[in-house]
Amino acid sequence: MSETGRHDDVPEENLPAGRHDAHGGDLAKGDNPFADPGLPPHEHRVQDIDEKAARRSERMVALLFVVSMLATVAFIASYVAFPVGKIVYIWPFGHVSMLNFSLGLTLGIALFCIGAGAVHWARTLMSDEEVADDRHPIEAEPEVKAKVLADFKQGAKESAFGRRKLIRNTMFGALALVPLSGVVLLRDLGPLPEKKLRTTDWKKGKRLVNQSTNLPLRPEDIAIGSLTFAKPEGLEEDDENFANKIAKDALMLVRIEPKDIKDKRELDWSHEGIVAFSKICTHVGCPISLYEQQTHHVLCPCHQSTFDLSDGGRVIFGPAGHPLPQLQIQVKDGYLEAANVFTEPVGPSFWERG
């Protein structure tokens, strides 16, 4: 090896092209493989030089957006027109649900046409010139902001978004209609409100029946300091809907000295100190079963919500958000009965309660 570091004993034709010696000399007289090759000459598309071709592409993109709109309308129409259980034979899929097939087909076409229209727009009408740009510091300097804004304006100009009104308007229409598919699907999240949670089986004139003995209650059956559970007359345990009904109708009665009742309305709705409140906790609907005679407080065993039955059933502790609803009672023919319906929904808060 010579003093210059060159392998003189190796034939020059065997040296790799583009290699250099230790002093930067060209070993094989080849080109530098790391030199900037530059960008190839830009090849114009037919739409760039022929306005008729550009118009054809514009109409094609608009057509795709219009098809998307029609498919969205067909999606909604299919949801309304086809029953849930209808099965049909469709080759080559076999026996399928007509509703599911139509919903999937129309929604797929609507989404595909929006995507295809956007791709066709970008490939045929938007600028496709490649621009080499050097790297810049991450910091957003004023010069960078000005350049970004200028690039954005240039891109908006090259996209012809403002000039191609047909594309713009049909794209807006397609994008505006597609979300309606999701809105229609919200219908399947559950039944429409029927105010079932706002009403119970308590009506004026319905007797209070002891839930343990199934016997109508008399005022003398309720002793001071006791807690009695009641249900509406006619509600039997063999009723197939008993569990759902008792979850709203369950009632608890206590007898308090009238002088200890703080709430005037509660006193007016009672009978000789006998007050009737919903047994269902207003937190998450647990049945209340713990009564403290000295304080007239009832406690929900689930999350320790505490209510004062001598003060309108108001919440004095815990996560419950509403007082216990009170049922107005009266005596007829010697038996306790409801004098009115519950004037507010029983149980926990729900979305349509307001």
C-alpha positions as CSV (number, residue, x, y, z in Angstrom):
1,M,0.0,0.0,0.0
2,S,1.4,3.4,-1.0
3,E,1.9,6.4,1.3
4,T,-1.2,8.0,0.0
5,G,-3.3,5.1,1.3
6,R,-4.2,3.8,-2.2
7,H,-4.1,0.1,-2.9
8,D,-1.7,0.2,-5.8
9,D,-1.6,-3.6,-6.0
10,V,-5.3,-3.7,-6.9
11,P,-6.3,-3.2,-10.5
12,E,-8.3,0.0,-11.0
13,E,-11.1,-1.7,-12.8
14,N,-11.7,-3.8,-9.7
15,L,-12.3,-0.8,-7.5
16,P,-15.9,0.1,-6.7
17,A,-17.4,3.0,-8.6
18,G,-17.6,6.3,-6.8
19,R,-15.1,5.3,-4.0
20,H,-12.5,7.8,-2.9
21,D,-9.1,7.5,-1.3
22,A,-8.2,8.8,2.1
23,H,-7.3,12.2,0.6
24,G,-10.6,12.6,-1.4
25,G,-9.2,11.5,-4.7
26,D,-11.7,9.9,-7.1
27,L,-10.8,6.2,-7.2
28,A,-12.9,5.1,-10.2
29,K,-13.9,8.5,-11.8
30,G,-17.6,7.6,-11.0
31,D,-20.4,10.0,-10.0
32,N,-21.1,10.8,-6.4
33,P,-23.9,8.4,-5.3
34,F,-25.0,10.9,-2.6
35,A,-25.4,13.8,-4.8
36,D,-28.8,15.5,-5.0
37,P,-30.5,13.9,-8.0
38,G,-33.0,16.7,-8.2
39,L,-36.6,16.3,-9.3
40,P,-37.7,14.7,-12.6
41,P,-39.3,17.0,-15.1
42,H,-43.0,17.6,-14.3
43,E,-45.4,15.8,-16.6
44,H,-48.7,17.7,-17.1
45,R,-51.9,15.8,-16.9
46,V,-54.5,16.0,-19.6
47,Q,-56.7,18.0,-17.2
48,D,-53.9,20.6,-16.8
49,I,-53.8,21.4,-20.5
50,D,-57.4,20.6,-21.6
51,E,-60.2,22.5,-19.9
52,K,-62.7,20.1,-21.4
53,A,-61.0,17.2,-19.7
54,A,-61.0,19.2,-16.5
55,R,-64.7,19.7,-16.9
56,R,-65.3,16.0,-17.4
57,S,-63.4,15.3,-14.2
58,E,-65.3,17.9,-12.4
59,R,-68.6,16.4,-13.4
60,M,-67.4,12.9,-12.4
61,V,-66.5,14.1,-8.9
62,A,-69.8,15.9,-8.6
63,L,-71.6,12.7,-9.8
64,L,-69.9,10.7,-7.1
65,F,-71.0,13.2,-4.4
66,V,-74.6,13.2,-5.8
67,V,-74.6,9.4,-5.7
68,S,-73.5,9.6,-2.1
69,M,-76.4,11.9,-1.3
70,L,-78.9,9.6,-3.0
71,A,-77.5,6.6,-1.1
72,T,-77.9,8.3,2.2
73,V,-81.5,9.1,1.4
74,A,-82.0,5.4,0.4
75,F,-80.4,4.4,3.7
76,I,-83.0,6.4,5.6
77,A,-85.8,5.1,3.4
78,S,-84.7,1.5,3.8
79,Y,-84.7,1.9,7.6
80,V,-88.3,3.1,7.5
81,A,-89.6,0.8,4.7
82,F,-88.2,-2.7,5.6
83,P,-89.4,-4.6,8.6
84,V,-86.9,-6.0,11.1
85,G,-87.6,-9.7,10.5
86,K,-88.0,-9.9,6.7
87,I,-85.6,-12.5,5.2
88,V,-84.9,-12.6,1.5
89,Y,-82.7,-14.6,-0.8
90,I,-80.0,-12.5,-2.6
91,W,-77.4,-14.2,-4.8
92,P,-74.6,-14.8,-4.0
93,F,-75.2,-14.0,-0.3
94,G,-78.0,-16.5,0.3
95,H,-80.8,-15.7,2.8
96,V,-80.1,-12.4,4.5
97,S,-82.1,-9.8,6.4
98,M,-83.5,-7.3,3.9
99,L,-83.1,-4.5,6.4
100,N,-79.5,-5.2,7.3
101,F,-78.5,-5.8,3.7
102,S,-80.1,-2.6,2.5
103,L,-78.6,-0.5,5.3
104,G,-75.1,-1.9,4.8
105,L,-75.3,-1.5,1.0
106,T,-76.6,2.1,1.0
107,L,-74.3,3.3,3.8
108,G,-71.3,1.7,2.1
109,I,-72.1,3.4,-1.2
110,A,-72.6,6.7,0.5
111,L,-69.2,6.6,2.3
112,F,-67.4,5.1,-0.7
113,C,-68.6,7.7,-3.1
114,I,-67.4,10.5,-0.8
115,G,-64.0,8.9,-0.6
116,A,-63.8,8.2,-4.3
117,G,-64.9,11.7,-5.2
118,A,-62.3,13.2,-3.0
119,V,-59.5,11.0,-4.4
120,H,-60.6,11.6,-8.0
121,W,-60.6,15.3,-7.3
122,A,-57.1,15.2,-5.9
123,R,-55.7,13.1,-8.7
124,T,-57.2,14.9,-11.6
125,L,-57.9,18.6,-10.6
126,M,-55.7,19.5,-7.7
127,S,-52.1,20.5,-8.3
128,D,-49.6,17.6,-8.4
129,E,-46.4,19.4,-8.8
130,E,-43.7,18.2,-6.4
131,V,-41.8,20.9,-4.5
132,A,-38.6,20.3,-2.6
133,D,-38.4,22.1,0.7
134,D,-35.6,22.3,3.2
135,R,-36.1,21.4,6.8
136,H,-36.8,24.3,9.2
137,P,-36.5,24.7,12.9
138,I,-39.5,23.5,14.9
139,E,-40.1,26.9,16.4
140,A,-42.9,28.8,14.8
141,E,-41.1,32.0,13.9
142,P,-42.8,34.8,12.1
143,E,-41.2,33.9,8.9
144,V,-42.5,30.3,9.2
145,K,-46.0,31.5,10.0
146,A,-46.0,33.8,7.0
147,K,-44.7,30.9,4.8
148,V,-47.4,28.5,6.1
149,L,-50.1,31.0,5.4
150,A,-48.8,31.7,1.9
151,D,-48.6,27.9,1.2
152,F,-52.1,27.5,2.5
153,K,-53.4,30.2,0.2
154,Q,-51.5,28.7,-2.7
155,G,-52.9,25.3,-2.0
156,A,-56.4,26.7,-1.8
157,K,-55.8,28.4,-5.1
158,E,-54.4,25.3,-6.8
159,S,-57.2,23.1,-5.5
160,A,-59.7,25.3,-7.4
161,F,-62.0,25.1,-4.4
162,G,-63.4,28.5,-5.0
163,R,-63.6,28.2,-8.7
164,R,-65.1,24.7,-8.9
165,K,-68.4,25.6,-7.3
166,L,-70.2,22.4,-8.6
167,I,-67.7,20.2,-6.8
168,R,-67.8,22.3,-3.6
169,N,-71.5,22.4,-3.3
170,T,-72.1,18.7,-4.0
171,M,-69.3,17.8,-1.6
172,F,-71.0,19.9,1.1
173,G,-74.3,18.2,0.4
174,A,-72.8,14.7,0.6
175,L,-71.0,15.5,3.9
176,A,-74.1,17.1,5.4
177,L,-76.3,14.1,4.6
178,V,-74.1,11.3,5.7
179,P,-74.3,12.1,9.5
180,L,-78.0,11.6,9.2
181,S,-77.3,7.9,9.0
182,G,-75.9,7.9,12.5
183,V,-78.8,10.0,13.7
184,V,-81.3,7.4,12.4
185,L,-79.4,4.6,14.0
186,L,-79.9,6.3,17.4
187,R,-83.5,5.0,17.2
188,D,-82.2,1.5,18.0
189,L,-80.6,2.6,21.3
190,G,-83.9,2.0,23.0
191,P,-87.7,2.6,23.0
192,L,-89.1,6.0,22.7
193,P,-90.0,7.7,26.0
194,E,-93.4,6.5,27.1
195,K,-93.4,8.2,30.5
196,K,-93.5,4.8,32.2
197,L,-91.2,6.0,34.9
198,R,-93.4,9.0,35.7
199,T,-96.5,7.0,36.7
200,T,-97.3,4.3,39.2
201,D,-100.3,2.2,40.0
202,W,-101.3,4.5,42.8
203,K,-104.6,6.2,42.0
204,K,-107.1,8.1,44.1
205,G,-109.2,5.7,46.1
206,K,-106.8,2.7,46.0
207,R,-106.5,1.1,49.4
208,L,-103.1,0.6,51.0
209,V,-102.4,-3.1,51.5
210,N,-99.9,-4.5,53.9
211,Q,-97.1,-6.0,51.8
212,S,-96.5,-8.8,54.3
213,T,-100.1,-9.9,55.1
214,N,-101.9,-8.8,51.9
215,L,-104.6,-7.2,54.1
216,P,-105.9,-3.7,53.8
217,L,-104.5,-1.3,56.4
218,R,-106.4,0.5,59.0
219,P,-105.1,3.6,60.9
220,E,-104.9,1.6,64.1
221,D,-102.6,-0.9,62.4
222,I,-99.8,1.7,62.3
223,A,-98.2,2.3,65.7
224,I,-96.0,5.2,66.6
225,G,-92.4,4.4,65.8
226,S,-93.2,1.5,63.5
227,L,-92.3,1.1,59.9
228,T,-94.9,-0.6,57.6
229,F,-94.5,-1.5,54.0
230,A,-97.5,-1.2,51.7
231,K,-98.6,-1.8,48.1
232,P,-101.6,-0.8,46.0
233,E,-104.7,-2.9,46.3
234,G,-104.9,-5.5,43.4
235,L,-101.2,-5.9,43.0
236,E,-100.5,-9.6,43.6
237,E,-97.2,-11.4,43.7
238,D,-98.3,-13.9,41.0
239,D,-98.7,-11.1,38.6
240,E,-96.1,-11.5,35.8
241,N,-95.2,-7.8,36.0
242,F,-95.1,-7.8,39.8
243,A,-91.4,-7.1,40.0
244,N,-91.6,-4.2,37.7
245,K,-94.6,-2.7,39.4
246,I,-93.5,-3.1,43.0
247,A,-90.2,-1.4,42.0
248,K,-92.3,1.8,41.6
249,D,-95.3,1.2,43.8
250,A,-93.5,0.2,47.1
251,L,-94.7,2.4,49.9
252,M,-93.6,2.9,53.5
253,L,-95.7,4.2,56.3
254,V,-94.7,5.6,59.7
255,R,-96.7,7.2,62.4
256,I,-95.3,10.4,63.8
257,E,-96.7,12.7,66.5
258,P,-98.3,15.5,64.5
259,K,-96.5,18.1,66.6
260,D,-93.2,16.6,65.4
261,I,-94.0,17.0,61.7
262,K,-92.1,20.1,60.4
263,D,-93.4,20.3,56.8
264,K,-96.9,21.8,56.6
265,R,-97.8,20.0,53.3
266,E,-96.6,16.7,54.8
267,L,-98.9,17.3,57.7
268,D,-101.9,18.1,55.4
269,W,-101.2,14.9,53.3
270,S,-101.1,12.7,56.4
271,H,-103.8,11.2,58.6
272,E,-103.4,11.6,62.3
273,G,-99.6,11.6,61.9
274,I,-99.5,8.6,59.5
275,V,-97.3,9.6,56.6
276,A,-96.7,7.6,53.4
277,F,-93.5,7.9,51.4
278,S,-92.1,6.1,48.4
279,K,-89.8,3.2,49.5
280,I,-87.6,3.7,46.5
281,C,-84.4,5.6,47.1
282,T,-83.9,8.6,44.8
283,H,-80.2,7.8,44.3
284,V,-80.1,4.6,42.3
285,G,-83.5,3.0,43.3
286,C,-82.6,0.7,46.2
287,P,-85.4,-0.2,48.6
288,I,-85.2,1.7,51.9
289,S,-85.6,-0.5,55.0
290,L,-83.9,1.1,58.0
291,Y,-85.9,3.5,60.2
292,E,-84.7,5.4,63.3
293,Q,-87.6,6.1,65.6
294,Q,-86.1,8.9,67.7
295,T,-85.0,11.1,64.7
296,H,-87.6,9.9,62.2
297,H,-84.8,9.3,59.7
298,V,-84.7,6.4,57.1
299,L,-81.5,5.1,55.7
300,C,-80.9,3.5,52.4
301,P,-78.6,0.5,53.0
302,C,-76.9,0.7,49.5
303,H,-75.1,4.1,49.7
304,Q,-76.3,5.5,53.1
305,S,-78.6,8.2,51.7
306,T,-80.6,9.5,54.7
307,F,-84.0,11.1,54.6
308,D,-86.0,13.0,57.2
309,L,-89.6,11.7,57.2
310,S,-90.7,14.5,59.6
311,D,-89.5,17.2,57.1
312,G,-91.0,16.3,53.7
313,G,-88.6,13.3,53.2
314,R,-85.7,15.7,52.4
315,V,-82.2,14.4,52.0
316,I,-80.0,15.1,55.0
317,F,-77.0,12.9,54.0
318,G,-75.7,10.9,51.1
319,P,-75.7,11.0,47.3
320,A,-79.5,11.1,46.7
321,G,-80.5,14.1,44.7
322,H,-84.2,14.4,45.5
323,P,-86.5,14.1,48.6
324,L,-88.6,11.0,48.9
325,P,-92.0,11.5,47.1
326,Q,-94.9,11.6,49.5
327,L,-98.3,10.0,48.7
328,Q,-101.3,11.8,50.0
329,I,-103.6,9.5,52.0
330,Q,-107.0,9.5,53.6
331,V,-109.4,7.2,55.4
332,K,-112.6,5.8,53.9
333,D,-114.8,3.1,55.4
334,G,-112.1,2.7,58.1
335,Y,-109.3,1.8,55.7
336,L,-106.3,3.9,54.5
337,E,-106.4,4.8,50.8
338,A,-104.6,7.1,48.4
339,A,-106.1,10.5,48.1
340,N,-104.1,11.3,44.9
341,V,-101.4,10.0,42.7
342,F,-97.7,10.7,43.3
343,T,-97.2,14.3,42.2
344,E,-93.6,13.6,41.1
345,P,-91.7,10.6,39.7
346,V,-90.5,8.1,42.2
347,G,-87.0,6.6,42.3
348,P,-83.7,8.0,40.9
349,S,-83.2,10.7,38.3
350,F,-83.6,9.7,34.7
351,W,-82.9,11.5,31.4
352,E,-86.4,12.7,30.7
353,R,-87.3,13.7,34.2
354,G,-86.0,17.2,33.7
